[in-house]
Amino acid sequence: MFSFESRRAAEIAKLIASYGGKPIVAPSMQEVPLESNTAALAFARVLVEGGFAMVIFLTGVGTRALARVVETVYPRERVVAALGRVAVVARGPKPVAALKEWGVPVTLLVPEPNTWRELLRALDERSDTLSLKGRGVAVQEYGSANPELLAGLAERGAVVTRVPVYEWALPDDTGPLRAAIQGIARGEADIALFTTSVQVVHLLRVAEQLHLEAAVRRAFSRIVVGSIGPMTSEVLRQHGLPVDFEPEHPRMGFLVNEAAQRGPELLARKWERLASANE
């Protein structure tokens, strides 16, 4: 069972092994703070001056990173007080946990599966009290912009400010990822698990560098692909890769459990279809 998890690589390897699988974990990404935090610092200034009506927090890691940057120029108490005067929207439980560490109340928690669609729908359902028209809305970003979310906010009349806090890069050591890609191209993978969309992009980027992209794409027609949730599934499909299952809840444990429970049957079905198509 192949995984491209980085931050929780040891945890997912242990989970896979506990279900009787053979884990091959190839870290595919690392979080790199932006060299210049000018956007985050500008956000802090506008926030304390009362220039935002709403702040949307998309990730726990990004929320904490933003907090560290902001604290370099303003006392925490002043920032917490400023956030207490605006609507605070959290995309899921991870940013909620980070905000609780600061003692910041959450106005709106986006329901599962926590995609931009649920976020916009939740705002629409609260439009009577959380009107966006003509209001300044800051969006904490997590490595890359979400154009659908930004467009949806703008369509609802929001004056949107992007606040990029960190970006994703390939790991310093790409050896395990390169070895995994070579193994996939050789047909050694039965199940592949993706826990974030960036893993998809980096997998194909390195495969292209190795001149193995075509071989990897062919191999994925024989591999059962598990996706952590709708956002990752959307990127997989955008890049022409299949999605064979998503767990009931977008959590790593649920993903590995479902891979163990459904993987063999899905794999057998996939191979049967390929055999029939080749007859």
C-alpha positions in Angstrom: 0.0 0.0 0.0 1.6 3.3 -1.2 1.2 6.5 0.7 2.6 10.0 0.0 2.0 11.4 3.5 4.8 13.5 4.9 4.1 15.1 8.2 2.4 12.0 9.6 4.4 9.4 7.6 5.2 7.2 10.6 1.6 7.3 11.8 0.2 6.2 8.4 2.8 3.5 8.1 1.9 2.1 11.5 -1.8 2.2 10.6 -1.3 0.3 7.3 0.8 -2.3 9.0 -1.8 -2.8 11.8 -4.3 -3.8 9.1 -1.9 -6.3 7.6 -0.7 -4.2 4.7 2.8 -3.6 3.5 3.4 0.2 3.9 5.5 2.0 1.3 5.5 5.6 2.5 7.2 8.2 0.3 7.0 11.7 1.7 6.1 14.0 -1.2 6.0 17.5 0.4 7.1 19.9 3.1 5.7 23.1 4.4 8.0 26.1 3.7 7.2 29.5 5.2 7.1 32.2 2.6 10.4 34.1 2.3 8.5 37.4 2.7 5.5 37.6 5.1 4.4 41.0 3.8 0.8 39.7 3.1 0.5 38.3 6.6 1.9 41.5 8.1 -0.4 43.7 6.0 -3.3 41.5 7.1 -2.4 42.1 10.8 -2.4 45.9 10.2 -5.7 46.0 8.5 -7.3 43.6 11.1 -6.3 45.7 14.1 -7.4 48.9 12.3 -10.9 47.3 11.8 -10.6 46.9 8.1 -12.1 43.4 7.9 -15.6 42.2 8.7 -14.8 38.5 8.3 -11.7 36.3 8.5 -11.8 32.8 7.0 -9.3 30.2 8.4 -8.7 27.2 6.1 -6.1 25.1 7.9 -4.8 24.5 11.4 -1.1 24.7 10.4 -1.8 27.9 8.4 -3.7 29.5 11.3 -0.8 28.8 13.7 1.8 30.1 11.2 -0.2 33.3 10.7 -0.4 33.7 14.4 3.3 33.5 14.8 3.9 36.1 12.1 1.3 38.5 13.5 2.8 38.3 17.0 6.0 39.7 15.7 4.3 43.1 15.3 1.3 43.1 17.6 0.7 41.8 21.1 -1.4 38.7 21.1 -4.1 40.4 23.2 -4.6 43.1 20.6 -4.9 40.6 17.8 -7.4 38.4 19.8 -9.4 41.5 20.6 -9.5 42.4 16.9 -10.6 38.9 15.9 -13.3 39.1 18.5 -14.8 42.1 16.7 -15.2 40.2 13.3 -16.9 37.1 12.1 -14.4 34.2 12.3 -15.1 31.3 9.9 -13.2 28.0 10.3 -13.2 25.4 7.5 -12.9 22.5 9.9 -11.8 21.2 13.3 -8.1 21.8 12.8 -8.4 25.6 12.4 -10.9 25.5 15.3 -8.3 23.9 17.5 -5.7 26.4 16.6 -8.1 29.3 17.2 -9.0 27.9 20.6 -5.3 28.0 21.6 -5.5 31.7 21.1 -8.9 32.0 22.8 -10.6 33.2 19.6 -14.3 32.3 19.4 -15.5 30.8 16.1 -18.6 32.3 14.5 -19.1 29.7 11.9 -17.7 26.1 11.6 -18.0 24.7 8.1 -19.5 21.2 8.1 -17.8 18.1 6.6 -16.4 17.4 4.2 -15.1 21.0 4.7 -14.6 21.9 1.0 -15.1 25.4 -0.5 -18.6 24.3 -1.5 -19.7 23.6 2.1 -18.0 26.9 3.1 -20.0 29.0 0.6 -23.2 27.1 1.4 -22.8 27.7 5.1 -22.3 31.4 4.5 -25.4 31.5 2.3 -27.4 29.9 5.0 -26.2 32.6 7.4 -26.5 35.5 4.9 -29.0 37.3 7.1 -26.3 37.7 9.9 -23.1 37.2 7.9 -23.7 39.4 4.8 -20.7 39.6 2.5 -21.9 42.4 0.2 -19.3 45.2 0.3 -17.6 43.7 3.3 -13.8 43.1 3.7 -13.1 39.3 3.9 -9.6 37.9 4.6 -8.9 34.4 3.5 -5.9 32.5 5.1 -4.5 30.4 2.3 -2.7 27.1 2.6 -0.1 26.8 -0.1 -2.1 27.7 -3.1 -5.1 29.8 -3.8 -8.5 28.3 -4.1 -10.0 30.1 -7.2 -13.5 28.7 -6.7 -13.7 29.9 -3.2 -12.3 33.3 -4.0 -14.7 33.7 -7.0 -17.6 32.5 -4.9 -16.9 35.1 -2.2 -16.5 37.9 -4.9 -19.8 36.9 -6.5 -21.5 37.4 -3.2 -20.1 40.9 -3.0 -17.2 40.4 -0.7 -14.0 42.5 -1.0 -11.5 39.6 -0.7 -8.0 39.8 0.6 -5.8 36.7 0.2 -3.5 36.0 3.1 -0.9 33.4 1.9 1.1 32.1 4.9 3.1 29.1 3.7 3.6 27.1 0.5 4.3 23.5 -0.3 7.6 22.3 -1.7 9.1 19.0 -2.6 10.9 17.4 0.4 14.7 18.0 0.6 15.2 14.3 0.0 13.1 13.1 -2.9 14.8 9.7 -3.0 11.9 7.8 -1.4 9.4 9.5 -3.7 11.5 8.8 -6.8 11.8 5.1 -5.7 8.0 4.9 -5.1 7.3 6.3 -8.6 9.7 3.8 -10.2 7.9 1.0 -8.3 4.5 2.3 -9.5 5.8 2.4 -13.0 7.0 -1.2 -12.7 3.5 -2.3 -11.5 4.5 -2.9 -7.9 1.6 -0.9 -6.4 -1.9 -2.3 -5.6 -3.3 0.5 -3.5 -2.3 4.2 -3.4 -3.6 6.6 -0.7 -3.7 10.4 -1.1 -4.3 12.6 2.0 -3.9 16.0 0.3 -4.1 17.4 -3.2 -0.5 18.6 -3.3 0.6 15.0 -3.2 -1.0 14.4 -6.6 0.8 17.4 -8.1 4.2 16.5 -6.7 3.9 12.8 -7.7 3.2 13.7 -11.3 5.9 16.5 -11.3 8.6 14.1 -10.2 7.3 11.3 -12.5 7.7 13.8 -15.4 11.3 14.6 -14.3 12.0 10.9 -14.3 10.4 10.5 -17.8 7.9 8.1 -16.2 4.7 10.1 -16.3 3.1 8.0 -19.0 4.1 4.8 -17.3 2.7 6.0 -14.0 -0.6 7.1 -15.6 -0.9 3.6 -17.2 -0.1 2.0 -13.9 -2.9 3.9 -12.1 -5.4 2.1 -14.3 -4.5 -1.0 -12.3 -4.2 0.6 -8.9 -7.0 1.2 -6.4 -6.8 4.9 -5.4 -8.1 6.1 -2.1 -8.7 9.8 -1.6 -9.0 11.4 1.8 -11.9 13.6 0.6 -13.6 15.7 -2.1 -10.9 18.3 -2.5 -8.2 15.7 -3.1 -10.6 13.7 -5.3 -11.2 16.8 -7.4 -7.5 17.3 -8.1 -7.0 13.6 -8.8 -9.7 13.7 -11.5 -8.4 17.1 -12.9 -5.1 15.3 -13.5 -6.7 12.3 -15.1 -6.2 9.9 -12.2 -9.0 7.6 -10.9 -10.7 7.9 -7.5 -11.9 4.5 -6.4 -13.1 5.4 -2.9 -13.3 8.1 -0.2 -13.8 7.3 3.5 -17.0 8.3 5.2 -15.1 10.9 7.2 -12.0 12.8 5.8 -9.6 11.3 8.3 -6.5 9.3 7.8 -7.6 6.4 10.1 -10.9 6.1 8.2 -9.0 6.1 4.9 -6.7 3.3 5.9 -9.5 1.3 7.4 -11.6 1.5 4.2 -8.6 0.6 2.1 -8.1 -2.5 4.2 -11.8 -3.4 4.1 -12.6 -2.6 0.5 -9.2 -2.6 -1.3 -9.0 -6.3 -2.2 -12.5 -6.3 -3.7 -12.0 -3.1 -5.6 -8.7 -4.3 -6.9 -10.2 -7.6 -8.1 -13.0 -5.7 -9.9 -10.6 -3.3 -11.5 -8.4 -6.1 -12.8 -11.5 -8.0 -14.1 -12.6 -4.9 -16.1 -9.1 -4.5 -17.5 -9.0 -8.1 -18.5 -12.4 -7.9 -20.2 -11.4 -4.7 -22.1 -8.2 -6.5 -23.4 -10.0 -9.6 -24.6 
